[in-house]
Amino acid sequence: MKATKYMAFKYKVYDVLNNDSTTIGSKVVQGAIIILILINALSLIFESIPEVKEDYASFFYYFNLFSVVFFSVEYFLRMWSITCDPRFNKPLLGRVKYAFTSMQLIDLLAILPFYLSFVHFDLRVIRLMRVFRLLRVFKITKYVSALSIVVNVFKRKASELAIAAFMLVFLLLIASTAIYYAENPFQPKAFSSIPDSMWWSVITICTVGYGDIYPITIFGKLIGGVLAVIGIGFFALPTGIISSGFAEELAERKEKKRKDEFNTHGCDPEVTCPCCGNSMKAK
């Protein structure tokens, strides 16, 4: 009897925290988490204003403490109840696998800096890791379906985007090396090394061109012109990859919705009567 009550309570916790659940309790919890995430983002913004931080230092401290406790409880409840999911039903391996999912890693990084402040750790690293508090904003992608589409698109096209990023890095390296040997003899301060030349390559391939560093030799100008033209075309590559990912994701969601309606009502919304336009029952 106790084991049954325990499992029932565990499944109820899982259902409340499950983003796909349609129960009232789940919607209330998800709404509260979204509101807290948005308030955290505003708190982080206003805390960067010296005057506001000085006047409301205690509020920021206790609000951050409350947020850390809240998100910590949420994190551990998710880890505890995730074995109700068939994909992670093994007590140890299932939880380890779930802990390394992208959303759980974001949840962990969002609260980790607070706990690191209690151990012997380099304070400079802790100050740098405070930026991870902003990752609490990314938690909202679990609760808003439109944002989850964006996450799924990037997951779907991760390999293609990785190839495009590799090509970009390779292009920057080639351009930085070429412009260094073309301009260094004439502008030793502006193009003092290949790493310093990468700044010029980045702003040129992005077609920003701040004008703080620019080539003066014929060969350097030729490199700059070619790189600028390549930059315009290069950014069409990831744009096309992401666009095709959105098209595939939306098509899959539409197909899934159609199948769900077919399984629920026994009719296919894509098959309509030519006379009245209503859905026809599947034969």
Phi, psi and chi 1 to 4 in degrees:
 res  aa     phi    psi   chi1   chi2   chi3   chi4
   1 MET       -  -44.6 -179.2   64.9   69.4      -
   2 LYS   -64.7  -39.7  -70.6 -176.2  178.0 -179.6
   3 ALA   -63.5  -38.5      -      -      -      -
   4 THR   -65.4  -44.0  -56.0      -      -      -
   5 LYS   -65.0  -38.4  -71.1 -176.9  178.1 -179.9
   6 TYR   -61.6  -47.4  172.2   80.0      -      -
   7 MET   -66.9  -36.1  -69.1  -55.9  -60.5      -
   8 ALA   -65.4  -42.5      -      -      -      -
   9 PHE   -65.3  -40.8  175.9   72.4      -      -
  10 LYS   -63.1  -43.7 -172.8  176.1 -176.0  179.0
  11 TYR   -67.1  -34.3 -175.3   80.9      -      -
  12 LYS   -64.9  -41.7 -173.0  173.5 -178.0  179.5
  13 VAL   -62.9  -43.6  171.7      -      -      -
  14 TYR   -60.7  -42.6  167.9   76.7      -      -
  15 ASP   -65.8  -38.8 -177.1   67.6      -      -
  16 VAL   -65.8  -37.6  167.4      -      -      -
  17 LEU   -88.9   -8.0  -64.5  176.3      -      -
  18 ASN   -74.4  124.0 -175.4   12.6      -      -
  19 ASN   -70.4  -19.7  -54.0  -37.0      -      -
  20 ASP   -90.5   -3.8  -62.9  -35.1      -      -
  21 SER   -72.8  146.4  175.6      -      -      -
  22 THR  -110.5   10.4   56.8      -      -      -
  23 THR   -72.2  156.9   60.5      -      -      -
  24 ILE   -62.5  -42.7  -63.4  177.7      -      -
  25 GLY   -59.7  -40.9      -      -      -      -
  26 SER   -66.1  -41.9  176.8      -      -      -
  27 LYS   -64.5  -38.6  -64.9  -60.8 -179.1 -176.2
  28 VAL   -65.1  -46.0  170.5      -      -      -
  29 VAL   -63.6  -44.7  170.8      -      -      -
  30 GLN   -62.2  -40.7  -69.0  174.3   25.4      -
  31 GLY   -63.2  -42.0      -      -      -      -
  32 ALA   -64.3  -39.7      -      -      -      -
  33 ILE   -66.1  -41.9  -67.4  174.8      -      -
  34 ILE   -60.2  -45.1  -70.0  174.0      -      -
  35 ILE   -62.6  -43.5  -67.9  173.4      -      -
  36 LEU   -65.1  -37.5 -175.9   58.8      -      -
  37 ILE   -63.6  -44.7  -68.7  170.6      -      -
  38 LEU   -64.8  -40.1  -66.0  176.0      -      -
  39 ILE   -65.5  -36.6  -63.8  176.2      -      -
  40 ASN   -61.9  -39.6  -94.9  -91.1      -      -
  41 ALA   -64.2  -43.9      -      -      -      -
  42 LEU   -64.9  -39.6  -67.9  174.3      -      -
  43 SER   -62.4  -41.7  171.9      -      -      -
  44 LEU   -64.5  -36.6 -172.6   63.4      -      -
  45 ILE   -67.9  -49.4  -67.9  170.7      -      -
  46 PHE   -71.1  -27.4  -75.6  110.6      -      -
  47 GLU   -68.2  -20.2 -167.4  176.8    1.4      -
  48 SER   -79.0   -9.5   64.4      -      -      -
  49 ILE   -87.1  115.4  -56.2  174.4      -      -
  50 PRO   -53.3  -45.0  -24.5   33.4      -      -
  51 GLU   -63.9  -44.4  -62.5   82.2    3.3      -
  52 VAL   -67.1  -41.1  177.1      -      -      -
  53 LYS   -62.5  -38.5 -178.4  178.6 -179.9  179.3
  54 GLU   -69.3  -40.0 -176.7  178.0   -7.7      -
  55 ASP   -75.2  -30.6  -66.3  -21.2      -      -
  56 TYR  -121.7   34.8  -61.3   94.8      -      -
  57 ALA   -58.8  -43.5      -      -      -      -
  58 SER   -66.0  -38.8   58.7      -      -      -
  59 PHE   -62.2  -46.6  167.7   78.4      -      -
  60 PHE   -62.2  -39.3  -72.4  124.5      -      -
  61 TYR   -64.3  -50.9  173.5   78.5      -      -
  62 TYR   -72.1  -31.9  -73.5  111.3      -      -
  63 PHE   -68.3  -40.6  177.0   72.2      -      -
  64 ASN   -64.9  -38.8 -176.9   48.5      -      -
  65 LEU   -62.6  -44.9 -179.3   61.7      -      -
  66 PHE   -61.2  -43.4  168.4   77.8      -      -
  67 SER   -63.9  -42.9  -60.0      -      -      -
  68 VAL   -62.7  -43.9  168.6      -      -      -
  69 VAL   -63.3  -45.0  171.4      -      -      -
  70 PHE   -61.2  -50.2 -177.0   92.4      -      -
  71 PHE   -70.4  -27.9  -69.4  133.1      -      -
  72 SER   -68.2  -44.3  -61.9      -      -      -
  73 VAL   -62.1  -42.8  171.3      -      -      -
  74 GLU   -60.7  -43.5 -179.8 -153.5    2.9      -
  75 TYR   -61.3  -48.2  178.9   84.0      -      -
  76 PHE   -71.9  -32.2  -73.5  109.8      -      -
  77 LEU   -67.0  -36.8  -75.1  177.9      -      -
  78 ARG   -65.1  -44.5  -75.9 -176.0 -178.7  -84.3
  79 MET   -63.8  -35.6  -67.5  -65.2  -63.6      -
  80 TRP   -73.2  -41.8  169.9   67.3      -      -
  81 SER   -92.6   -4.8   62.9      -      -      -
  82 ILE   -66.0  -19.1 -164.9   58.4      -      -
  83 THR   -66.6   -9.8   51.8      -      -      -
  84 CYS   -74.4  -16.8  -65.2      -      -      -
  85 ASP   -82.8  126.8 -169.7  -36.2      -      -
  86 PRO   -57.2  -27.0  -24.2   33.7      -      -
  87 ARG   -72.5  -23.5  -62.6  171.2  -61.8  173.1
  88 PHE  -129.6   39.7  -50.0  100.2      -      -
  89 ASN   -79.0  -10.8   56.1    1.3      -      -
  90 LYS   -78.3  129.3  -65.1 -177.2  178.8  179.2
  91 PRO   -53.7  -43.8  -25.5   34.6      -      -
  92 LEU   -98.1  -57.7  179.8   59.9      -      -
  93 LEU   -64.2  -35.1  -66.4  179.0      -      -
  94 GLY   -63.9  -42.8      -      -      -      -
  95 ARG   -69.8  -38.0  -71.7 -171.4  171.6  100.0
  96 VAL   -63.6  -44.1  171.5      -      -      -
  97 LYS   -61.4  -42.8 -178.9 -179.5  176.8 -177.7
  98 TYR   -67.9  -35.2 -179.2   63.4      -      -
  99 ALA   -63.4  -26.3      -      -      -      -
 100 PHE   -98.2   11.1  -77.5   93.5      -      -
 101 THR   -72.6  156.8   58.4      -      -      -
 102 SER   -59.6  -42.6   56.8      -      -      -
 103 MET   -68.6  -37.8  -73.7  -64.7  100.9      -
 104 GLN   -70.1  -34.5  -79.0  -59.9   99.1      -
 105 LEU   -65.1  -39.5  -72.2  174.6      -      -
 106 ILE   -63.5  -43.6  -71.3  176.2      -      -
 107 ASP   -59.3  -41.4  -71.0   -7.0      -      -
 108 LEU   -68.4  -45.2  180.0   61.5      -      -
 109 LEU   -65.9  -25.9  -70.2  174.3      -      -
 110 ALA   -70.4  -26.9      -      -      -      -
 111 ILE  -109.7  -12.1   60.6  176.3      -      -
 112 LEU   -61.5  -43.2 -169.0   60.2      -      -
 113 PRO   -56.2  -34.2  -25.0   34.7      -      -
 114 PHE   -63.5  -42.7  177.0   82.8      -      -
 115 TYR   -76.1  -29.1  -65.8  107.6      -      -
 116 LEU   -67.3  -22.9  -72.5  178.3      -      -
 117 SER   -69.3  -14.1   62.7      -      -      -
 118 PHE   -93.7   -6.6  -67.2  101.1      -      -
 119 VAL  -112.7  166.5  -61.1      -      -      -
 120 HIS   -72.3  102.1 -176.8   66.7      -      -
 121 PHE  -144.6  151.1 -150.9   76.8      -      -
 122 ASP   -60.1  117.8 -168.1  -20.0      -      -
 123 LEU   -62.0  -30.0  -65.5  178.0      -      -
 124 ARG   -65.5  -38.0  -68.3  173.4  -63.2  177.9
 125 VAL   -67.0  -40.0  176.7      -      -      -
 126 ILE   -62.8  -42.7  -66.9  176.4      -      -
 127 ARG   -62.7  -38.1  -74.9 -164.9  -66.8  -91.4
 128 LEU   -67.7  -37.6 -179.9   61.5      -      -
 129 MET   -74.1   -9.8  -69.0 -173.0   67.2      -
 130 ARG   -61.7  -22.0  -75.6  175.6 -179.2  170.6
 131 VAL   -63.1  -21.5   73.5      -      -      -
 132 PHE   -67.5  -15.6  -72.6  139.9      -      -
 133 ARG   -59.7  -28.7  -74.3  175.1   55.6 -170.1
 134 LEU   -66.9  -20.5 -169.0   59.3      -      -
 135 LEU   -65.3  -16.2  -69.6  177.4      -      -
 136 ARG   -60.7  -28.6  -65.9  172.9 -169.9  171.4
 137 VAL   -63.6  -35.8  177.9      -      -      -
 138 PHE   -71.4  -15.7  -70.9   94.9      -      -
 139 LYS   -62.2  -23.9  -73.4  164.1   59.5   65.6
 140 ILE   -66.3  -20.6 -156.4  170.8      -      -
 141 THR   -64.3  -19.8   57.5      -      -      -
 142 LYS   -77.0  -18.3  -66.3 -166.9  -64.7 -173.2
 143 TYR  -113.0  -11.4  -51.3  101.8      -      -
 144 VAL  -112.7  118.5 -179.5      -      -      -
 145 SER   -63.1  -36.0   58.7      -      -      -
 146 ALA   -63.0  -39.6      -      -      -      -
 147 LEU   -73.2  -30.3  -67.5  177.0      -      -
 148 SER   -66.2  -28.5   67.3      -      -      -
 149 ILE   -63.4  -42.6  -67.3  176.3      -      -
 150 VAL   -61.5  -44.4  178.2      -      -      -
 151 VAL   -61.6  -44.5  174.2      -      -      -
 152 ASN   -64.3  -36.1  -69.6  -21.5      -      -
 153 VAL   -63.4  -45.4  167.0      -      -      -
 154 PHE   -66.7  -34.2  -82.7   90.8      -      -
 155 LYS   -66.7  -42.6  -73.5 -178.6  179.0  178.8
 156 ARG   -64.2  -38.8  179.1 -168.3  -66.0  -89.5
 157 LYS  -104.7   23.3  -63.5  -63.3 -178.5 -179.9
 158 ALA   -60.3  -43.5      -      -      -      -
 159 SER   -67.1  -42.3   58.2      -      -      -
 160 GLU   -65.6  -40.6  -68.1   90.4  -23.7      -
 161 LEU   -67.7  -34.0  -69.1  172.8      -      -
 162 ALA   -65.3  -39.5      -      -      -      -
 163 ILE   -64.6  -42.9  -66.6  172.8      -      -
 164 ALA   -62.9  -39.8      -      -      -      -
 165 ALA   -65.6  -39.9      -      -      -      -
 166 PHE   -62.4  -42.6  174.4   78.4      -      -
 167 MET   -62.0  -38.0  -68.6  173.9   59.8      -
 168 LEU   -65.1  -46.0  175.3   60.2      -      -
 169 VAL   -62.0  -42.4  172.6      -      -      -
 170 PHE   -63.3  -42.0 -177.1   72.3      -      -
 171 LEU   -63.9  -42.5  177.8   61.5      -      -
 172 LEU   -62.9  -39.4  -71.0  174.9      -      -
 173 LEU   -65.4  -44.4 -177.5   60.2      -      -
 174 ILE   -63.3  -45.9  -66.8  -65.5      -      -
 175 ALA   -65.7  -40.9      -      -      -      -
 176 SER   -65.6  -39.8  -58.5      -      -      -
 177 THR   -66.0  -45.0  -56.0      -      -      -
 178 ALA   -64.8  -45.2      -      -      -      -
 179 ILE   -69.7  -29.4 -161.5   67.8      -      -
 180 TYR   -63.8  -49.0  167.3   74.0      -      -
 181 TYR   -71.7  -23.9  -75.0  109.9      -      -
 182 ALA   -80.7  -35.3      -      -      -      -
 183 GLU  -109.2  -22.7  -65.1  -67.9  -34.6      -
 184 ASN   -56.3  -42.1  177.2  -99.2      -      -
 185 PRO   -63.0  -24.8  -23.3   35.3      -      -
 186 PHE  -104.0  -25.9  -55.9   93.2      -      -
 187 GLN  -133.8   72.3  -60.8 -173.0   79.4      -
 188 PRO   -65.2  -24.4   21.8  -31.9      -      -
 189 LYS   -82.5  -43.0  -69.4 -175.2  178.1  179.8
 190 ALA   -70.4  -40.8      -      -      -      -
 191 PHE  -118.8   65.9  -62.2   91.3      -      -
 192 SER   -76.1  -24.5   59.5      -      -      -
 193 SER  -157.5  170.0   64.7      -      -      -
 194 ILE   -66.2  -42.7  -68.0  177.0      -      -
 195 PRO   -59.9  -40.0  -27.5   36.3      -      -
 196 ASP   -65.7  -33.0  -74.2  -21.1      -      -
 197 SER   -70.1  -18.8  -59.4      -      -      -
 198 MET   -65.5  -29.3  -78.1 -173.0  178.6      -
 199 TRP   -60.5  -45.4  166.5 -112.8      -      -
 200 TRP   -63.1  -39.2  173.2   86.4      -      -
 201 SER   -64.4  -40.6  -61.0      -      -      -
 202 VAL   -64.8  -50.1  169.3      -      -      -
 203 ILE   -69.9  -22.9   63.4  173.8      -      -
 204 THR   -79.4  -45.0  -57.8      -      -      -
 205 ILE   -68.9  -25.4 -160.1  172.4      -      -
 206 CYS   -86.3    0.9  -66.2      -      -      -
 207 THR    55.1   33.8   64.9      -      -      -
 208 VAL   -86.3  -55.8  176.2      -      -      -
 209 GLY    58.8   71.9      -      -      -      -
 210 TYR   -66.0  -24.7  -69.2  119.7      -      -
 211 GLY    87.9    1.3      -      -      -      -
 212 ASP   -74.2  -29.9   53.7  -17.0      -      -
 213 ILE  -133.5  128.1  -57.3  175.3      -      -
 214 TYR  -152.4  150.4   54.9   89.4      -      -
 215 PRO   -75.8  150.6   26.2  -32.5      -      -
 216 ILE  -120.2  -14.0   59.1  174.9      -      -
 217 THR   -87.7  160.1   64.6      -      -      -
 218 ILE   -62.9  -44.9  -64.6  177.3      -      -
 219 PHE   -64.7  -39.6 -172.9   49.3      -      -
 220 GLY   -65.1  -41.1      -      -      -      -
 221 LYS   -65.6  -36.9  -69.3  178.1 -179.7  179.1
 222 LEU   -63.1  -43.2  178.8   62.2      -      -
 223 ILE   -61.8  -43.7  -64.9  172.7      -      -
 224 GLY   -62.2  -42.5      -      -      -      -
 225 GLY   -64.9  -45.3      -      -      -      -
 226 VAL   -63.1  -43.0  171.3      -      -      -
 227 LEU   -64.9  -38.4 -169.9   61.4      -      -
 228 ALA   -64.6  -42.1      -      -      -      -
 229 VAL   -65.9  -43.0  172.9      -      -      -
 230 ILE   -62.1  -37.9  -68.4  176.2      -      -
 231 GLY   -61.1  -39.7      -      -      -      -
 232 ILE   -61.8  -45.2  -65.3  173.3      -      -
 233 GLY   -75.7  -29.3      -      -      -      -
 234 PHE   -66.0  -37.3 -176.9   85.3      -      -
 235 PHE   -73.3  -10.2  -79.7   97.3      -      -
 236 ALA   -73.8  -22.7      -      -      -      -
 237 LEU   -65.5  -57.6 -179.6   59.8      -      -
 238 PRO   -64.9  -29.7   19.5  -30.4      -      -
 239 THR   -62.5  -44.1  -57.9      -      -      -
 240 GLY   -64.5  -39.4      -      -      -      -
 241 ILE   -62.4  -47.1  -66.3  172.2      -      -
 242 ILE   -67.4  -38.8  -66.2  172.9      -      -
 243 SER   -62.2  -43.9  -61.7      -      -      -
 244 SER   -66.1  -34.5   65.0      -      -      -
 245 GLY   -63.7  -41.5      -      -      -      -
 246 PHE   -63.5  -43.0  -89.9  106.6      -      -
 247 ALA   -61.3  -43.4      -      -      -      -
 248 GLU   -66.9  -42.4  -66.7  172.3    7.9      -
 249 GLU   -64.1  -45.1 -179.9   70.4   19.1      -
 250 LEU   -66.6  -36.9  -67.0  174.5      -      -
 251 ALA   -65.3  -40.1      -      -      -      -
 252 GLU   -65.7  -41.6  -81.1 -167.6    7.9      -
 253 ARG   -65.1  -38.5  -69.1 -167.3  172.5 -136.5
 254 LYS   -65.1  -42.4 -176.9  178.6  179.5 -179.1
 255 GLU   -65.2  -40.2  178.9   65.5   16.6      -
 256 LYS   -64.4  -41.0 -176.6  177.1 -178.9  -60.1
 257 LYS   -64.1  -39.7 -178.2  178.8  179.3 -178.8
 258 ARG   -64.1  -42.2 -173.8 -173.5   69.8   78.6
 259 LYS   -67.1  -37.3  -71.3 -178.4  178.9  179.5
 260 ASP   -63.8  -41.9  -69.6  -17.8      -      -
 261 GLU   -66.1  -36.6  -69.5 -179.4   -4.3      -
 262 PHE   -65.7  -43.4  178.4   78.8      -      -
 263 ASN   -69.3  -31.3  -66.5  -28.7      -      -
 264 THR   -81.1  -46.2  -57.0      -      -      -
 265 HIS  -106.3  -10.1  -55.7  -67.1      -      -
 266 GLY    75.2   19.0      -      -      -      -
 267 CYS  -133.9  150.7   58.6      -      -      -
 268 ASP  -103.2  113.2 -168.6  -20.8      -      -
 269 PRO   -63.6  -17.7   22.7  -32.3      -      -
 270 GLU   -82.0  -16.5  -63.3  -63.2  -32.7      -
 271 VAL  -102.1  110.1 -178.5      -      -      -
 272 THR  -120.0  154.5   57.6      -      -      -
 273 CYS   -72.7  131.3  174.7      -      -      -
 274 PRO   -67.8  -16.6   25.1  -34.5      -      -
 275 CYS   -90.4  -52.0  -61.2      -      -      -
 276 CYS  -104.4  -17.4   63.4      -      -      -
 277 GLY    84.8    0.7      -      -      -      -
 278 ASN   -81.0  158.2  -66.2  -33.7      -      -
 279 SER   -64.3  141.8  -62.2      -      -      -
 280 MET  -100.9  139.9  -63.1  176.2   63.3      -
 281 LYS   -63.0  138.8  -67.1  -73.8 -176.8 -178.7
 282 ALA   -66.7  137.0      -      -      -      -
 283 LYS   -75.8      -  -60.7  -67.8 -174.0 -178.9
